[in-house]
Amino acid sequence: MRSVWLILTLLVCLLAPAWVGAEEENDEDESAPVFTAGEIIVTGKRTPAERVASLDEITARQIEDMGARNVAEALQFAPGARVDTAPTSLSANGKQESLGSLRGFDPRNVIVLIDGVPMYEPYFRVLDLRQIPVGDIAKIKIVKGPTSVLYGPNALGGVINIITKRGAGEPRGHLDVSYGDVNTFDANGSLLGGASGWEYFLSSGYTTSDGFPVSQDFDPTRNEDGDLRFNSDFNDFVAAGKVGYQQGLNGLTASASHYQYEGGVPFSMEAIEPGTLWRKDWRKTTASLHGEWAPADFLYLRGRAFYSRFFNTITSYTDTTMSAIATEGDAVSTYDNNVMGYILLPEFLLGPAGTLTLSNLYKYDTVHIQDEDRADWYDFGAETISGGGEYAVELWRFAFTAGAAYHFYRRTETPNDELGEDNSAVDYMAGLAFTPIEMFSLHAGAAHKSAFPDLKTLYGSQGNPDLDPESANNIDAGFRIAPLQQLALEATYFFSDITDLIGKREFGNEYTYENIDEATITGVESALDVTLLDDTLGLSVNHTWMRTEDKRENRLLDRLDFRPEHSVNVGGYVAAPWGTRLAVQHHYVSERQYEGAGAEPEVLTMPAYGFTNARLAQSFAWDAGRTKLEVFCEGKNLFDVYYEPAPEKPAPGRELFAGVGMDF
């Protein structure tokens, strides 16, 4: 049956003849403008703060070429980035969330921003990146190494800033629908425009699926017979919008969004009694207000206020048939968690003397948990207050940046009397970039970064209110050479010395969290980009080599769990002048090791794997390119490779989709 679907999908694309009525594709970018108010670092050309760190950008065109439906799928091909459902340093990730890691750091220590607003579930301090659809994304900026102190604490690994689109000009719209394997239906739409300084952008999307297929190479196990992965069905819905007024550098924009996910959590294939017989209902609601004001030539003020609510429920079932709720129907855990705060960024423009940017960040995290229906509710809370400054200057061919910030973490509420002592930390960074000639540049930087404990490690069932902040000393140095406009090569060496990592201190069958871990991470990222024939052909290759060292005593494995030593991404496209575009990506990950739990732990190895995705599209344009119809087909894991991103949790096998989109 899947072979028949493969043939039909290809026919949908190939029978859209490029030579019938297709106009030459308009080279101009017809996508919506970028919402620049959502960036922490000033946009335009790369600023000194960005030039001394490692910066990667994923554009809307690249996201489309990937066939990505959410940020988790868009990030997996970025150098130094890992997005998967593997266990983290402190969690088994039983909820099968797609968590993002940069340069081997735990997802808790990577900041995720949407238009400069921190986005995380406050109890665990992570975010499932599947919750962020790509329909309204203009670009994704990934900053690693000695990142700016203006981002606040908890950025040991780096920052992922998702910049959305904004409205401008005459009203325009977009619609797309697709259908694929196991009754997967996806529909998205957006509307944007503006006049006389006013602008708006509205978007919505809906996806439903019976789940995902398992590779044909899969051998049936105790809890999985193959074909369709048990308990992997889902449906999700998102609606978002922003409206604002902009005049020059002065503006005010309000935005809001709502996301809802309902679906199953695939469980272990082998366990006699799987511990995660779950269905989950995730609901995320956000609102923010962005302001910009330039009261004088030397002063530029930016600020944003934000609020996020995560209302999540997990229902536990008695057996793998998922037919009866455990604990006589009471096994429904509810999390009603909130984040609110503001960021102020006054920037002093000193002319040739440089730029001084100050920051004031405030966040208030509240957690409201009920373990089971009819049980008591538990409340947790903490405030984060951060203030700092960063100076940047460009002299001749040099760009220099240095900054420092003070962070304070105040515990405000816990179900018991053991709040523990408040925490504080000081972060600092400095970096230098040198461009001796236009085609060649060098950069180097160093930073001391801190991360506070999350509320779960402080006050959860195994929590420890006496935890201290984690810290890392990061070093980053690299070069970029572009001898031709169509050719660029870059490489970066990075090193991190991490202390006071929070880990599990085991006592027989029980454990608690303590600052017991020390580790180092060493690596090299390299990337090559080539475009030919006026952007008709393109090729990109990136490779990350990373070696981690776990310095804990009494461990069999001397590396951090689940960190691959090598990862390689290869992508290419062919764009014909009559509107046909073929894009292909390949992702390779070397073997990963981890130390298994139990009375007699052992070192286990997960095999290396690689998969290939492809997207073929045919566009028809008229009205000078303003109106465009696109017919497309997409294949994920085209060669049906079997692999496990997490132990006993198979990844999707081959998935095929076909659809149509229209810009008008």
N, C-alpha and C positions, 0 to 999 in steps of 0.2 A: 504493500500500500504506500509506503514512504517513497519507493522508487517512482511510482506513478505520480505522486505529488511533486517530486523533483522535476519530472518531465513537464508537467503542467506549469510549474512556476517559471521554468526557463522559456516556455512558449509564450507566456504572457509578455515577457520582456522582448524576446526576439521577434515577435510578430508585430511589434510597434515599429514599422519601417522608418528608418531615419530619412529616407529620400521622399517621403510623402508629406508635403505641407510643412516641413520643419524649417524654421528660419535659423540663420546663424545665431548661435547663443550669444547673448549680451554679456560682455566681459565685465561690465560694471557690477559691483556688489549691490544687489537689490534688497538685501536684508535690512532689518531695522537698525537704526543707530545704536551705539553702545551707551549704556547708562553709566557715564563716567563718574557720577556722584557716588556710585557704589564702590569706588576704589579707595583704599587707604592711602596708597602712595599716589601722588599726583600723576595724571596720565599725560599723553603726548609722547614725546621721545622718551627713551628709557632714562630715568633719573639716576643720579649717583647711587641712591640706595638700592635700586634694582640692578645696576651694573656691577656692584661688588658682590652680589649674591648670585645664586644659580636660579635663573628664571626660565620657565617653559610656558608657552601659551598654546592652548588648543582652541582653534577657531571654529565658528559655526559650520564652515564648509567641511572641515576635518571630521566634526561630529556626524555630519550627514553621511560622509563617505564611509564611516564605520557602521552605519546603520544603528547607532546607539539610541536606545530609548530612555536611558537615565544616565546620571553622572557616573554610576559605578561602571557601566560599560564604556563610557567615554574616557575614563582615566586609566584603564588597564593597559593602554599602549604607550603611556608616558614614561620617560626614563626615570628610574629611581622610585617609581610609584608601584604599590601593590594594592589590589582591591580583591579580596576574596572572603570566604566564609570560614576560614581556618580559625582555630582558637587563638586568643590573644594571650599576653603575658599573665593576665589576671582573670580571664574568663574562658570557659569552654565554648562560648558563643553558641549556646544551644538554640538560640532564636534564629540562627542561620542568617544573620545580618551581613550585608556587604559593607565591610569596614575598610577605610582607606589608611594606608601606611606610607610614609615617605622615608627612604633611606634606612629601613629596618626599625624605625621607632614604632612603639605601640600606638594604635589609633587614638588612644586617650590623649596623646601628646602631639597630635597634629590638629591645628585649628582649621575648621571649615567655616567659611564665610559665604553668605549670599548677599551680594551688593554691599560688602563691608560689614554685614551684621553677623555676629557669632551665631552659629546654628548647631545645637547639640542637645541631646536628651540629658537633663541635668543630674540624674541619679548615677548613670554610668559614664557620662561625659563623652559619648560617642554619638555618631549619626549614621544610620543606615542610608548609604548613598543611593540605594534604589528608590528612596523617597523623593528624589529630586529629578523630575523629568527634564528633558533637554529642549522642549519646544520653544521656550522663551529665553534660551541662553545665547548670548552674543559671543562669549569666550570664557575660557577657564584659565586662570593664572595660577601656576604652581611655583611657589618660592621656597627654595631650600637653602641650607647652609646658614651663614650669619644673617638671618632675617632681621628686618627692622624691629626696633623695640616698640614701635607705635602699635603693633598688633596686640600687646599685652602679654600676660603669662601663658604657659601651657603650649608653647610652640617649639618644643625641643626638636621635633623632626621637620617642621616647616609649616607652611600655610597654603591652603587651597581656597582661592577666592573665585567664586562663581559670579560672573558679571552678566546681568540680564540685558535684554533689549529695552529700548524706550521708543515712544511714539514721536513722530515728526512728519510734517508735510501733509499731502493729501491722504485721505483714508485709504488704507490698504488692508488686505486680508489674506489669510492662508488656511487651507483645509487639506488634510491628508487622512486616508484610511488604508489599512492593510489587514490581510488575513493570512494565517499560516498554520503550521503544524498544531495538532491537538486543540483545534478550535480556538486559536489565539487571535483575537480581534483587537485592533488598536485604532483609535480615532483622535485627532487633535485639530484644534482650530485657534486662530488668533486674529485680532483686529487692532489696528493701530492708526494713529494720525495725530494731527495737531494744527493749530493756526493761532496767529497773534500771540505767540508765547506759550499758549496752552498746549499740552500734549497728553496722550493717553496710550496705554497698551493693555489689552485684555487677552487672556488665553485660557484654554481649558483642554483637558484630555481625559480619555477613558480607555482602560485596557481590561480585558477579561480573558482568561485562559484556563483550560482544563489541567494545566501544569506543564511539565517539560518531558520530552522523551529521553530515555536512557540509551546510551550507545548500543548498537547491535553486538559489540564485543563483550557486553556485560554478561556475566554468568549469574544465574539466579542465586539468591541467598535466603537466609531465614526470613527476612522481613521485606524482600523485594524480589519480584518475579521478572522484572525487566519491562521493556516497552515504555509504559507511562510511569513516571516516578510517583510512588504513593504519597499522598498528602501534599502535592506541590501545586495544586490549583490556587488561583487567586483572582481578584479583581481590584483595580484601584482607580481612583478618580482624583483629579486635581483641577482647581480653578484659581487663577491669579490675576492680579491687575494692578496697575499704577496710574496715577493721574498727577500732573504737576504743571508748574508754571516756571518758565526759564527766560531770563533776559540777560544775555551776556554771561557774566560769572555769578549772577545772583539767581537763585531759584529755590523752589520748595516742591518736594515730591512726596506723596503718600502712596504706600503700597500695602497690599494684603494678599494672603494666599490661604488656601485650605487644601489639605491632602488627606485622603482616606484609603487605607489598604485593608482588605479582608482576605485571609487565605490560610493555608496550612503551613506547617513547619516540617519539612521532610526529616524523618527520624533515622536512627542508626540502622544499617542493613543487617547487622550481625547480632546485636545485643539480645539476650534472652528476654529482658524486660527493658526496652528503650526508656530512657529517662526524660525524653522530650516529646511526649504524645500530645502535641499542642496545636491549637488553632489560635490565630491572633487577629486582633482588630486594632489597627494603628490609626490614630487621627492626629494630625498636626495642623495648627492654625497659627499664622504669623501676621504681624502688622508692624510697620515701621514708618518713620517720618525722616526724610533727608533734607537738609538745608545747606545752602551755600550763600555766602555774602562777602563781597569785596568792598568794605567801607572806605578803603584808601588804596593808593597804588602799591603800598608796601605791606598790606595786610589782606590775607585771604582766610576767611573763617568757614569751616565745615563742621557739621554735626549731624548726628542721627540718634534717634530714640527708637527703641525696639521692644517688642513683646512676642514671645512664643509660648504656645501651650501644646503639650504632648499628652493626649488622653489615650492611653493604651490598655488593652485588656488581653490576657492570655488565659485560655481555657484548657484545662488538662483533662485527658480522657483515660479510661480504664485499660484499654487495649488497642491494638493496631487497627481494629475495625473503625475506630473513632465514632462509636455509636452511643456511648454512655459517658457522661461527665463524672469524673472521679469525686470522691468524698461526698457521695449521695447528692451530687449536683451542685455542691458548693465550691468546687475547685476552679474558681474564676478569680485571677489576680488582676487588680486594677491599679494603674499608675496615673495619677492626675498631677502632672509636673509642669512647672512654669519657669521661664527665664524672662527677666525684664531688665532694662538698663539704658545707658546712653554712652556715646562717644563724642568728645569734643576735640577738634584738631585745628587750633589756630596756627597759621603759617605766616612767618615774617619774611618778606622778599627783600633781601639786602643788596640786590644788584650784583655787581662783580664780587662782593664779599660773600655771596652764597645765600643759603636759605636755612632758616631755623624753624622747625616744626615742633610744637608742643602737643602733648596728648593727655587727655583725662578720660579714663575708662571706668565705668561703674556697671556691675552686673549683680543681680540678686536672683539666686537659684532657690526655688522651693519645690519640695517633693512631698506628695501626699499618696501613701501606699496602703492598700488593703490586700492582704495576702489571700484571703478567701471571702466569698460572700458571707455576710453576717458576722464577719470578724471585725476587730477594732481597726481603726485607721491609725497610721503612724506618720508623723510629720518631721521633715528634715529641712534645714535651710542654711545658706551661707552667702556672704557678700564678697565680691572681689572688687577692690579699688586699686587703680593703677594710675600713676602719673609719670611722665617722662618727657624727654626732649631729644631731638635728633638734628644734627647740623650737617649740611651737605654743601660742597663747593666744587666748582670746576675751574681749574687753573691750567691753561695751555692744553695739553693732551692728557691731563690727569683729572680724575674725579675721586673725591675723598668724602667719606661719610663716617660719622661717629655718633653714638647715642647711648643714653642710659635711662633706666626706668626703675621706679620703686613700686613693688606690688605688695598688697596687703590682703590677706584672706581671713575674714572674720566669720567664725561659726556662730549661727544665730539660733538654731533650734534642733533638738533631737528628742526622741521619745523618752530617753533617760536623762539623768543628771550629768552624764559624762560628756560634756561638750569637747573637752580637751582644750589646749592652748591655741590661740590664733597663730597664724603663720605669716611670715613676711619674707621677701626675697628682693635682691637687686640684680637686674640684668643689664648687660652692656655689650656693645658691639663696635667694631671699627673695620673699615674696608677701603681698599684702594683699587681703582681701575685705571689702566694705561692704554691709550690708543696711539701708538707711534705712527701708524699709517692707517688710512681709512679702512683697508681690508683686513686689518689684524688688530686684535685687542687682547689684553691680559686682565685678569681680576684676581684678587686675593682678599680674604677677610677672616675674622675670628669673632666669636661671640660666646658669651656665657649666658645660658638660658635656664629658666626654672619652670617647674610645673607643680601645682598644688595637688594634694590628694583629692579624689572625687568623693562624693557623698556616700557611695556604696562601700568604698574601702574604709571610710571613717566610721560609718554607723550601720552598715549592713549586718547580717547575722554573724559574719566572721570579721566584722570591722574592728578597727583599732583607732581610737580618737587621738592617740599620741603620735600619729604619723607626721613626718617632716616632709618638706617639699623635695621633689626629685630635681636633679640638675645635670646639665651637660655642657661641656666645653667643645664647641664646634669650630673646625677649621675647614676652609674651602679655598681652592686655588685652581684656576683654569685658564683656557685660552679659546678664542674663536678666530678662525681665518676664513675669509670669503674672497678668494682671488677673482671670482666672477660673480655677477649678480645672480647667476643660476646655480651657484655651488657654494656650500658652507660646511665647514667641519669644525666641531668643537669638542672639547674634553675637559673634565673637571675631576680633580682629586678631592676627596672629602674624608675627614676623620672626626670622630666624636668620642670623647671620654665621659662616660656617664656614671654618676655616683648617686647613692641613696635611692636607687630604683626600688619601687614597692614590689614585694614578692610575697609568696606564701610560705609561712613558717609552719611546718607540719608537726603535729603531735599525735602520732598513731593515726587514727582515722579522721582526725579533726585538724583544722588549721586556722591561722589568723594571718592578717597582713602586717608586714613589718618592712622597714627600710633595710633590706638585707642584701640587695643585689648591686653588683658593680659590673660594668660591661664596657667594651670598646667596639666601635664600628668603623671599619676602614673600607674605602671603595673608590672606584673610578667609573664615571659616566662618560660615554662618548656618543656622538651623534653625527650623522652625515645626511645632508639634504641636497637633492639635485632636482632642478626643473629644466626642461628642454623644450625647444620649438614653441616659444611663446606660451609656456605653461600648458602645453598639450600633453606632455609626459612629466611625471613626477615620481621620485623615489626617495624614501626616507628610511634610515636604519639607525637604531640606537641600541646600545649595549650597556648593561650595568653589571660590573663585577663588585661584589660586596662580601667582605669577610667579617664575621662577628665573633666576639670572644665573651663568653659568660664566665665571670671570675668568682662565682659562688663556690663555696666549698661543698663537699659531699654530693657532687653531681657527676654523673657518668659522662654527660655530653658537655663539651667545652664551648659550645656555640649556643646562641639564642635560638629557641625553638622556632621552627617553620620558616626560617629565613633562607631563601635560595642563594647560592653563591653567584649564579649567573642568570640573567634574564635578557632576552633579545626580542626586539620588535622590528618587523620589516613591513613597510607599507608602500604601495605604489598606486598610480592611477593613470588612465589614458582618457583624455577628453577630446573627442572628435569635434570638428567645427560645425557639424550638422546636429549636435545636441546629444550625442551618445557619450556616456561616461561610465567607465568601469573602474572600480576601486577594490583593492585586495589588501588584506592585512594578515600577518602571521605573528603569533605570540608564542614564545618559548620560555619555559621555566625549568631550571635544572632541579635535581633532586633536593628534597628538604628533609631535614632530620629533626626529631623531637624526642624528648625523654618521656616515655610512657609512665603513667601513674600506677600506683599499686604497691603492695608490700615488697615486691621485688622489681623495682623499676628497670627498664631496659631501653637502649637506644633503638628507635625505630626509624625507618627510612621510607619516605613517600617518593615514588618514581618521578623522573623528569617527564614532562609532557609538552606538547605544542599543538595549537589548533589554528585553523585558517578561516577567516571570514571574507565575504565578498559582497559587493553591491553593484548591480548593473541597472542603469537608468537611461531613459530616452526622454528628452525634453522637446516640447513644441512651444514656441514663443511667438507672440504677435503683439500689436500695439507698441512697437519699438522695444519689446522685451518686458513691458510692464505687466503683461498677463502671460502666465506660463503654465503649461500642463506637463506633468511629469508622470511617466509610468515606470515603476521600478520593481525589482525583485532582489531579495537579500537572502544570504545563506550564512548561518552561524555554525561553526565547527563543521565545515563542509565535508571533511573526510571522516566524520563520525568517530573521532578519537575518544577512547575511554580514559578518564582521569578523575582524580578525587582532589578537590581543593581543600577538603578537610577529611580526617580519617573516617572511613565508613560512610562517607557522604558523596555519592557520585555527582559529577557535573552534568549539565545537559549534553545529550548527543547532538546529532545533526538537526538543525531547525531551519525551515524554509518559509519564506514569506513573500507575498506579492501585494502590491498596492498602487495607489494613484494619489498624487498631490497636485494642488493648484494654488498659484499665487495670483491675486487679482486686485 
